[in-house]
Amino acid sequence: MPRVFVQGAPAAEFPRYAPEAGRGAVRRITEVGEAVLHKPCRDVTEFGPDLAALIDDMFRTMYVAEGAGLAANQVGVDLRLFVYDCPDDDGNRHVGHIVNPVLESPLNGRRLLDEGEGCLSVPGAVMAVPRPDRAVVRGRDRDGNALEIEGAGYFARCLAHETDHTNGYIYLDRLTKREKKDALRQMGDRREEVYARRSAKEASLSA
């Protein structure tokens, strides 16, 4: 039976939306081409209420945008941090946040999976991107405690994708010029539809 893992630990039960989202506010999501997305983020050095409030806002923003993960620079904040609520290939749900993430791809048994990938900062585009099928991210939680999260399949893809963000990369950087052009064309065609869905989702969460 599928399970829920919160900060890497199994949870007996968990609500549809992480409690952080109930405390947070929706922030504008940055888009490809904005400088904050294309440079390495700063390490978090202060752990306290401001960081906790940012994490709350990021969870709410992620749910409004119907994403599986969201990095701080995607809401315009130049810090190494991301949140996630993402399934793995077995249907298990993984929820949490990671501060100052460092990605490791295990060598034993690792395969590259070339599957569709999207990004909230490239709204409407989906492209095939090769990613390892297993990943480990080490970092800290909002209180500064050491944290290690391991993922497989789609969740491994999420961990790699979001850690890329904190290093100043978006998934378009892993594409050929022709593929990138295709992704930007998709974004141009679908962007308004995506924003309409986000507006409707924000209204439903606030009701």
Disulfide bonds with the S-S distance in Angstrom:
none
